[in-house]
Amino acid sequence: MGMLTSGCYTVIELGSPSIMAKAALFLSLCIQQLPQNEALSMGLAPKALVTTYMRAAGDLLDIATGIRETIDAAEAWLLESKLYVNMGKPRKAWLSIRRAANASLLLGLHRPDKDGKSRSERETSLWAQIWQNERLCCLMLGLPSAMSNRHPLMSGDPPLPSPDGIYAPLRYRLCVLMGDMIERNHESPPNYLSTVKIDQDLEQCRMLMPDDFWTQLPSLDRPLIDIYACQLTKIVYFLCVMMLHMPLMLKASTHKRYEHSRASAQDAARGVITNYLLLRQAADAEYIICELLDFQVFSAGMILMVNLLRHPHHLSTQESRVEDLRLLEALAEALNRTASSMHCDVARQGSHVLTLLLHVQRGSNAAGLDTFVAVMPYFGRVKISFPIKGIAATTTTEDANTSLANPPHITTTGSVQFSGWSDDQDFAMTTDFDEELVGDWSAVMGTDIDLDYDWAHFFDGH
């Protein structure tokens, strides 16, 4: 760390505001990945030091934008967006990546050549990282993308060189399809044929990699950077499938045409969790901090949990149900380990919610609570009423014709209510939830949150 700090200070002495900001943000990114109990000789805790450097970098970038747009400023905003992603603040990450995109567009980096000459490797790599990361933020936040799929760079093979190495063709194609998903999400009225088409395109994407890529376990003696790149590519693929079908998943109980979306969302959620767990098993991988990744994996766990509570008979075999429970238990433990080593608020709260739901699913009240209410940003609300000691839980059977507005009783342990977040609710834009994903999810207890949100889906299980 000492040599790295010395190098950054040398760069800062160069005097350019953009270069100084980039050096401070790069140093922040390195400090951010340190275990939270790591002792620093700079007089501040890691999180406080990162905050200080980011604030200084923001001031420097404000100065730089008053002079002229530079590639250094675009690179600095890209680093800032990565820091916010790791901090679990997708809205702020989106703001930073859009600033990077604006600077890049003004510099003409989106064009394949300049004055008849091909773009430099630095320019090509930077633009690829910017528009691809922007797509992922927009997909999660429900916002339009800055780059249309009609742009010439969005057809054919990815431009070379690529920062994604052997995974470049798949990553590139997935980001193009994210653009289709974003446009699908803004269709009015929604057209299910768009979902079918994107689903077919995603299936074609799998063929860009050999079969053993999807089935082979990562070799734990490989460098961590190689394992991370491989596993993250798989996770992003399954996240795309999951996010494509998630809006239609709950409609399957009343509209059989959406049964494929329910099954696809479940399978994709399993893929997300399995590959995340394999990543965390690698040496030193427990020190990788990315609150947004932890949240997306937690969301995959919630999809499996909703299915276990609401559709226990949809699983083909008892073995499938047991396997999903095993995955959820392993995920809760992995998130808890991450929270312990890196003090991640998303991992801590995600592990807590999953553990409580697993208790209710088993019919126990190991937590010793009467009720628990939480709102998961961009996902929905959960209310758990634990079984009262000495009073047996009752059992009812699910009526296939029962609507979501008049939910069935479907489990034999406790009571669980889920309310899914509506796609047209601008969660991050209409609340004071400045902490975004890392805020206190259970802070809504004792408040009438229904006054602020129109929950699209609602059902009970007990």
C-alpha angles and dihedrals in degrees: 000000000000093000091045092051091047091051092050091050089052089054091047090056088066088080104221110133092218094049091046091051092048091051092049092048093047089052089048090053090054094047090047091063094055119105107263092240091057110126115231126195093218098085097246135087114253095255093048091048092051090050091051094049093046092051091051091047090052091054091049092050090051088056092046094052089055089061108041141306114274136179088239090061091050090051090048093053089048089055090047091053091051090052091052091048089054089047093054095248106126094166092057089042088055092051091052095046091049089054088051090049092049092052092046093049091051089050090051095239090143090067116089093228142014123220089344093307125112119250118264120255089251093054095044093048093046094051092048092053093046100051094039094051090044090056092054093050092048092049092054096043095043093240130138118259124246092226124061121219087231090074112112091240090063094068129071125006124346115269114258137268098045129186089220097068115196090358093058098102093052095042091047094049092046091054091050089052089049085064090055090049091050091052090046090054090055097048115121113228097020115247114212090199088069089058091049092051094049090046090056091047091051090052089053089053091065089066091063087078128049118261094251090059089070097040106033117096115234115261105242092209090066119100112277092240090059093048091047094051092048097046095042090054090055092045092052091051094052091043089057091053091045094049091046093057102029095087090056098039098092092047091067094086092061101027115044091197087075095055089101090057091052093051093043093050089051094050092046091049089054089051092051093050096043094052092044091054091049089051093051091052092065118102112277091359089120086073094060105109120200114143092186092055090048089051094050090050090047088053088054088053091051090054090056092045093050089052093049092052099039106032108026091153095053091076108095096223141011086246090063091054092048090049092052090050090050091051092049093049091049091048093051090051093047092050090048091053091050091049091050097050099037104023091237112177095200093051091047095050094040091053090048095051093046092047092052092049091049089053091053092045088056092046095246134125099206090148091062093225132136097207138354126196127186138165115215109204114245091004113061147252129304126195118188122194107190122216114266113240113256095017116101118228116242126231130219131172126241119256109215090211095053112114127226090250089061100036125201127237105247114163134052098222126075123309129286129185123192126190114187120221112247117240092230094055111104094213099174094040101050103044138064088238091134091161088058110188095002096057122108105283092193094052088100092072108119094020130101097239092170087076088068104035135049104215111212099201130032135176142151131223124192 
